Every structure is written in C-alpha cells, then in structure tokens.
Amino acid sequence: MSSKKKGAPLPASSAGLLRFFEDETKGFKVDPKIVVSIPIGLIAISWAMEILLVP
C-alpha cells in the first residue's frame, strides 16, 4: 500500500506547497510558541527598559 501511495501523483494545489509540507527535513525543530514568544518578550523588555530607565 505504501508503494501505491508514493507512486500516486500529487494534486496541483498552491504551486507544490502540499508536497513541501509533507517532506520531512533534517535540523533542529523549535516549537512555534517559542518562536512567537521570544520576540514578544524582547519587545516587552525593551519597552519596560525605555519607560523605567528614562531620566
């Protein structure tokens, strides 16, 4: 069954994005929550520093 699934053509949707997300790549995987929370945290810290440390 797996050979039949691999040999079947993929549907033409969004210029091959479907196949892009199906492919597994090597590398370090990061949780999306971390990717979003780090920049938000840095922005909040910089705003707090600007407000609290302005003479």
C-alpha positions as CSV (number, residue, x, y, z in Angstrom):
1,M,0.0,0.0,0.0
2,S,2.8,2.4,0.7
3,S,4.3,1.9,-2.7
4,K,1.0,2.8,-4.3
5,K,0.8,5.9,-2.1
6,K,4.3,7.0,-3.1
7,G,3.7,6.4,-6.8
8,A,0.5,8.4,-7.0
9,P,0.7,11.9,-8.4
10,L,0.1,14.7,-6.0
11,P,-2.7,17.2,-6.6
12,A,-1.7,20.5,-8.1
13,S,-2.5,22.8,-5.2
14,S,-0.8,26.1,-4.4
15,A,2.3,25.6,-6.6
16,G,3.5,22.5,-4.8
17,L,3.1,23.7,-1.2
18,L,1.3,20.5,-0.3
19,R,4.4,18.5,-1.1
20,F,6.6,21.0,0.6
21,F,4.8,20.4,3.9
22,E,4.8,16.7,3.6
23,D,8.6,16.5,3.2
24,E,10.5,15.9,6.4
25,T,13.7,17.9,6.7
26,K,16.7,17.4,9.0
27,G,17.5,20.0,11.5
28,F,16.6,21.5,14.9
29,K,12.9,21.7,15.5
30,V,11.5,24.6,17.5
31,D,8.0,24.8,18.9
32,P,6.1,27.7,17.3
33,K,5.1,29.0,20.7
34,I,8.8,29.7,21.5
35,V,9.3,31.3,18.1
36,V,6.5,33.7,18.8
37,S,7.1,34.3,22.5
38,I,10.8,35.2,22.3
39,P,10.3,38.3,20.0
40,I,7.3,39.4,22.0
41,G,9.3,39.1,25.2
42,L,12.2,41.0,23.8
43,I,9.8,43.8,22.7
44,A,8.2,43.9,26.2
45,I,11.6,44.1,27.9
46,S,12.8,46.8,25.7
47,W,9.7,48.9,26.3
48,A,9.9,48.4,30.0
49,M,13.6,49.4,30.0
50,E,12.8,52.5,28.0
51,I,9.9,53.5,30.3
52,L,11.7,52.7,33.6
53,L,15.3,53.9,32.7
54,V,14.4,57.2,31.0
55,P,15.7,60.1,33.2
